[in-house]
Amino acid sequence: RGYEKSKDKQCFVRKLDWYNAEEVRDSKRMINPNLIIASAVVYYKEDVIPLIQTLEILLDPESTAGTSGDVVEEPVEALLFLPEFREAMPFFREKLEEMVNTHAGWNLKLDRVRLLLDDNEEGGLPAVQEENQTDFLRVSIKNG
């Protein structure tokens, strides 16, 4: 899917409190996203369940009812980039797979990507050297 320039397309950046499901639902109703992007959001095991619940709210078509109350059936994708070395990652992967498996038609894809870190204070492109690269787990969850 390519980027389509349109007056109807908007991009929002929003901080969500994973421990406040009602706030997450309100944000979902206001924005009605079709793509959710997150990076390095798994740190502590105690935050995994609230994060999974937040993802489920954002991906669930039943929670996309806008102010009119209509359910929008447009597919939603969550794309996460996560460092694999975090202690909570095995628990996160387990709970993520459980969540996806409870929803018919949802798909989960996991793969590794090498990202280039930009720590160049002078601007421009960073040098492509081993110390400027790190491996991340790319997680793609689609609800349709």
N, C-alpha and C positions, 0 to 999 in steps of 0.2 A: 504494500500500500504506500503510495507516494504522498508527499505533502501537497495539498490542494489549497491554493490561496483563495480565500473567500471571505466576504464580509461576515458570513454566518459562523465561521470557524473562530474559536477563541482559545487562548491558552491561559490557564490559571495555575498559580503556585500557591499552595495552601498548606500550612502546618496543621496537622491533625493530632488531637489528643486521643491516643489509642485507648485510654482508660475511660473515655466519655463517648459511649456508643450513640447517644442522642445527638451530640455535636457532629459525629461522623455522618449520621443519617441526614441531618440538616444540610451539611456541606454537599452530600450526594444529591439531595433534592435541588439545591440551588445551582450546582454546576452541571450535573448529569454528564460525567466524564465518559469518554470512550477509550481513553488511554491513561493509565496511572503509571508513573515512573517513580521509583525509589532506589536509593543507593545506600549501602552500608547501614541498614536499619536493624540488623540483628546483632545485638551485643550481649544481653543478659537473658538467661533462661526465663526469669519471671516476666519478661516483656513479650515472650513469644505468643502466648495465648491471646492477649489483647491485640497484638499485631495481626494474628490470623483472623480474629473476629472483625477487625477493621477491613482487612482485605475481602472477607466474605460479604460484608455490608456493601462495599464499593463495587463488587463484581455481581452481586445478586440482582437480576432484573426486577424482582419484586420490590426492591428498595429504590428503584429509579423513578418512582412516581413523582412528578413535578407538582407545581402548585395547582395544576388542573386535576390532579389525581390520576392521570393516565399513566399506564406503565409503558415505558419506552423499551422496545425490543432490540435496539441496536446492540451488537456485541461489544463487550468491554474487554480490554486486555490490561493486565498488570504486568509490568516489566521491571524486575528488580535486579540489581547488580550487588552481589554480596561477597565480601571477603570470606573465604572458606575456613580460615584459621580461627574464627571465633568459637569460643567454648559452646555457645548455644546453638550452633549450626545443626548438629545431628538431631536435636529436639525439634528445631524449626522445620527441618525437612520431613520429619515424621508427622508432625501436626499439619503441615502443608498438604502432604499426600492424603491424609485422612480427610481434610476439608474438600479437596478436589474430588475424591472418590465418593463423597456423599451427594454430589450434584451431577445429575445426568447431563451429558453434553459438554461438561467442562473438560478442558485439556490442560495438561501440565507438561512443560518441556524444560529440562535442565541441561545446560551445557556450560563448558568453561570458556572464558574469553580472557585474553591478555590485554589489559588496558595500559595505556601510556600515561604516566603521571606528569603533569605540567607544573614543575616547580621553577620554571624559568622566570626570574623576576624582571628580566629585560624585555619580555614579550617575545613574540615569534614562536616558532615551533621548537619543542624540546628535543634534545638529542635522543636518538633512538638507541639507547644503551640498556643493558640488562638491569642496571640499578634504577632506571626510570620506568620499569615495567612491573606490573603485578597481576597475578591471576585472580579472577573473580568468577563466582558462580553466577551465570545468567539464568534467571527464573522467568519463564513466560507462562502466565495463566490466562486462558481465554474461556469465556463463558458461553461460547457458541461458535 
